[in-house]
């Protein structure tokens, strides 16, 4: 894509050192942008920025209805199958996102720790599987089998379920209580692929413990951060 450079905008960034940008040459540089532009038309791909799950269905909202295919078994799994569980965790995930890969083992540990105590875990992938083949059902199935997922992984082809939850990123976590009301929409913990903090699942574990004990969730809920959901165009 050829982009015309606005000179006023160029002047604003003249003395700033921007993050590495991928130019036509494919090389990376930290020089001021104006020193790297030889003409007023160039190929520029801005750096990928993580998406933060700020806006969503409100706390207290009831579990949205859904019926989606399990990519491993091929059977439909619906919200009715988890109604009445002491805690229900809906996780929006995908295969290609490094934020999901970073926490995948901990998600499996969480399910192993809490499903035996009455919690239900369901993972949903809503990404456009055509534009992102790694997130197509066949590849999701391979991921679920390779990692021996102890929970179903569903494919939301129409993306209507993601929209019903107002999910925006992967991973994105929604925890519901035994009444089917949302009690937690926040991060797994404060670890990310780049900050060096260990993956502990602490924030979500605290929320699960409180929910299973019928105690209130701490009011401070740090939003999840990850790759944006890849919406159909």
N, C-alpha and C positions, 0 to 999 in steps of 0.2 A: 504494500500500500504506500503510495507516494503522498507525503505530507508537506504542505506549504508552511513555511516558517513565518510567523508573525514577528516583525522586527521589534515591536514594543515588548512582546513576550521575551524575545531574545535578550533585550536590554535588561529585563528584570533578573534573568538568570546569569548574566554576564560574569559576575564575580562569585557565583556559587559553584562548588564542586559537587556535582550530582552523583548518585550511585551509578554503578556500571550500567551502561545502556548497550544493547546489541545493535550495531550499525550495519550498513550494507556489507562492510568488510568482515563482519563476524568477530571483530576484535573488541576487547573491553578496555575502557580507559577511564581515568578519574580526572582528566583535564577539563577545564571549563568548556561547556557545550559549544560556545561560539568558536573555539579553537579547533573543534572537530568537524565543523560543517564547512564543506568546500563549495557547496551550492545551496540554493534555497529549497531544494527538494532532496529528501533523503529518506531512507528506510529506518524507522525507529520503533522498537518494541519496548514499551515501558516495563520495569521490573514487576514480577508477579507480587501482588500484595495480598495478605491473608484477609479473610472475611470474618468479621466478628458478629456473633449471634446476639444482637441487641434487641431487636423487635420480634415479638412472637405472640402466640396466644397468651393471655394473662394467667397469672397464678390463680388457681381455683377453677379454671376452665376444665370442662369435662373432656375425657379422652375422645378425640374425633373417631368416627367410624371408618373402617377400612376393610378390604378383603383383597389380598394380593397373593400372587403365586410365590411359593417357596422355590428358590432356584435349584435346590438340591433334589427335593422330592417331587416337585411339580404340582403339589396340592395347594389349594387356597388356604390361607391363614387369615383369620379375621379378628377384629377387636373383641368379638364375643368370646373367643377362646381364653382371654385373659381377664375377663370381667370377674370381679370378686377376689382376685389375687391380692395379697397383702401389699404388694408393690409391683408396679409395671414400669419397666424402663424401655422406652422407644429410642433407638439409636439410629440416626441417619449417618450412613457410612458410604464408602465406595472403595474401589481397589487402587486406583491410580494416585490418590492423594497422599503425599508424604506425612501429613498430619494424622491420617488414619493409621498408616503403617507404623508410625511412631508409638501409638498406644494400643495396637491390636492385641498384643500379648496380655496387657492389663485388662482389656475388656473380657477376654476369655477367663482370666483369673477371677474377675468380679462375678461373672456368671456362675463359675464353679463354686464360689464362696456363698452366693446369696440365693441361688435358685432352690437349693435344698432347704432354705429357710422361708420359702413361700413367695419369693419374688419371681416375676416373669420377665424375660429379656427377649426383645425382638429387634433385629437389625433391618433397616430398609435402605435400599439404594435407589435414588431418584434421578441419577444423572442421565443425560442423553447418551444412550449406548451406541448410537450410530457415529456420532462425532468423537466419542471417547470409547473406542472398542474395548479397552481394559475394563470398562464398567458395564459391558454388555452381559446378559444373563449367563452365557457360557463361561466367561472368565470369572464372574462372581461365583459361580458354582465351583469352579476349580479352586478359588481362594478358600471357600467354606470347607471344602473337603481336605485341602492341604493342611489347614489349621485346625481341623476337627472342631468346627464351631459347635458349642453346646447350646446354641439357640438358632432359630430359623433366620435365614437371610432372604428378605422379600425384595421383589423388583417392582418398582412403581413406574411403569412405562409411561403412563399419561401424566405423571407428576402431580396429579390431583391430591394425592395424600400429602405430599410435601407442602403443597399450598394450603391444605387444611390445617396443618401444624404451623404454618408460616416458618418452616425450616429454611435456613439460608446457607448453611455450610456443612462440611463434613470434617470432623464429627460434630454432631449436634445432638444433645441429650435432653430427653423429656421424661421426667419421673412423675408417676401418678400414684396416688394412695389407694386404699382398698375401696374408697367410694368412687374411684375413677376421676378424681380431681387432680389437676396439675399442682405439684408441690415444689418441684425443682426444675429449673431450666438454666443450667450453668455448665461449667467446664468439668472435665474429669479431674484435673489437678492443674497446677500452674506450669507444668513442663511443656515445652514445645520442641520441635526438631532442632532448634538452633540455640536455645538458652542454657543447655547443659544441666538443667535440673532433672533429678530422677523421676521416672514415671511411677507414681505411687497410687493413683486413683483416690487420693485423700479426700478431695471435695465431694466427689460422688459417693464415696464410702460413708462419709458423715451423713449425707442426705439419706442414703439407704438405711443406715442404722436408725435414724430418727423416724423414718417412715414406718419401718417394721415395728418400732416400739410405740407407734401412734403418738409421737412427740413432734412439736413444731420444728420446721426446718429453719436453720439460721437465715435471717433476713438478707444478709449480704451474699449474693450469688454472682460470682464472677462469670461473665459470658464465655461461652466456648469460642475457640478461634480455629480456623481451618481454611480449606479450599472452598470457594463458592460452589454451590450446586450448579451444575451445568444444565441450564434450562433449554428446552426445545425452542427453536427459532421459528 
